[in-house]
């Protein structure tokens, strides 16, 4: 006789007078397969925990974003934001779709070159470009987005040394009506600093001004702010045409589009509140089209959005290690993936689900990672099904920033696999081992011997 | 010996609790209400019927896909939760 599935016994106090603002508690649906591939089988084959990427989702999301902009504006180009996820398999998928590369360090620049990106399709952003980085970018004719005057003058000096022109843009920061205003990167629009930089560039015979760039914030929920940003960059471009008879080749509106993750403390879930690509595209392109930019010299529109393009394609799955009760009687569930792997759990109430089918029963649960550190909390409070030791979980929308900001802390980082468009599974990053970490260390000879 | 001690504790569950067949629990001494999941309800009913831990374990492991060691862990946790909710009458 087949035995019934065992669910751990629970009793919960009924709190009358405190109904959920969303009505009846929502059952958390299990997620057993990704792109038709069993998560349990992936865990059994590749180990737990495990990052899973869906190539189909990357391509589908990119095409949706590209369609939203290219149906509204004649000349659109995406540049993949390397810092959002620079696993080579991810970058190359975006490059195959037509994305250029947007990098913010020499390391990322070299990674893009190693991924086969032509150097003239690399946008080099960020406040930290070394002299060697700048030399390389000038020689390669990459687009250098200047962050500050010290960098501007260093580039002018280098172009003289190299006797080669540099292709440059400036990053502009501005008031778009959002708080906090990002003013630490680039030149300010309102106080005239951006114009000073543009005039200095136009006065140089060694610099070719190719574009204007801004990046107004991160996880932006307001499309109006992008409208303001696009209008201000268009005004600068029009000013350049009037004063210097110079047409820029592109306006780079940056990234920062919100993904569908839910910010911690948010009233409504991100799936309901995040603007669509069409919403962002409508705001940005309508501002450009209604500006004084001449139709015959409309600059290319570059988008560097990272988070909204990759978040949905990433999953983190793993295993329940233990259940316990906290001092106030609440349930605590410990899983084998912590903030070392899921850096974004500091920002989001991540969508975590059981892999196996569960009953309708839920318990107010705190979900902890495995680290022996108090900060290792994946969800502070969630009505979660009654998972037992050995059961599996999967966390959705982890594609952005986790594979770049994760920490080798206390334990080792696991494998990352990608499910291709045919349903085949590929390891795209191997798991770390003790040797991986120790290979970087050098022990002084006098510490060689230890006597016990 | 351990099982006997546990069973003695179990027998102290409040006798005036109203427990429905659907898992709704009412404590008339405090006015608080509770819900049990099906396994929790089954355990409460077995305890109230006077069964000791070995008998309960035999019943549950015969019916559900769980071994005796794993069940004891969840059983002890359940009893501790009942105590935290003051549903065990320590003065009985």
Interface residues (C-beta under 8 A of the other chain):
Chain A: X3 X4 X5 X6 X7 X8 X9 X10 X11 X12 X13 X14 X16 X323 X325 X329 X359 X361 X386 X388 X389
Chain B: X25 X32 X33 X34 X35 X36 X37 X38 X39 X40 X42 X43 X60 X62 X63 X64 X65 X66 X70 X71 X74 X75 X77 X78 X80 X81 X82 X84 X85 X87
